[in-house]
Amino acid sequence: MAEYVAVAVAGRDPAEVAAALNGGMPGKVTGVRRRTATLIVLFEPHEGATRTALAEAVRATAARSRGDAPVSVGAAGPRKGPAGAQTAMLEAEHALAVGRALNGDGLTTHFEDLGPYCFVLGRPLSEIREFCERVLGPLATDPDRYDELSRTLEEYLNAHGSLNEVARRLFLHRNTVRQRLRRIAEITRADLANADARLALHLAMLGRRALDQLEAGAA
């Protein structure tokens, strides 16, 4: 079964990069997907070619076509078969968008570099959004209204449940933190004392942040 590597490259005119990918790549181009300001290229790597080699070849080609301007790239794979190819393209696109948001422009980000984001990315945005809304409820569907509670929940999860640490980070009294956590538990219907519930909340918070970064990158 064929193996595929996907590379996503950012730019205002992805068509000019696509036109430059006619040869000289360490892999055969088997698919191209264009977004507003992103080009995702699917490769069957040549024997011995690595994902890193493909990513850097695309980055060098894009830089040349843009007068050596800094170029951001996301890469994923190898994955096997048609379903794996589609997954690799999603993962490369997500690696590009989230990598730029986390680390800035001009870098190559491999999907595995995203750390815990890997657990919620690499799938259609509709599925990520549905998961976040199911776990977070109104914290996801009405983020402006519940911004304070969202920030409190994020700090609570990052502080491993330490009320003192949350109060210190947010400049709040411990009682205020307790009140907010009670409200969060009511809204999300989650037992904050349960480790599995906290893990789901953490993943959903990561997913919501990733959605913001992906949607900003597509604008």
Secondary structure, DSSP 8 states (H G I E B T S, - for coil): --EEEEEEEE-S-HHHHHHHTTS--SEEEEEEEE-SSEEEEEEEE-TT--HHHHHHHHHHHHHHHTTS----EEEEEEEEHHHHHHHHHHHHHHHHHHHHHHH-SS-EEEGGGGGGGGGT-SS-HHHHHHHHHHHHTHHHHSTTTTHHHHHHHHHHHHTTT-HHHHHHHHT--HHHHHHHHHHHHHHHT--TT-HHHHHHHHHHHHHHHHHHHHHHHH-
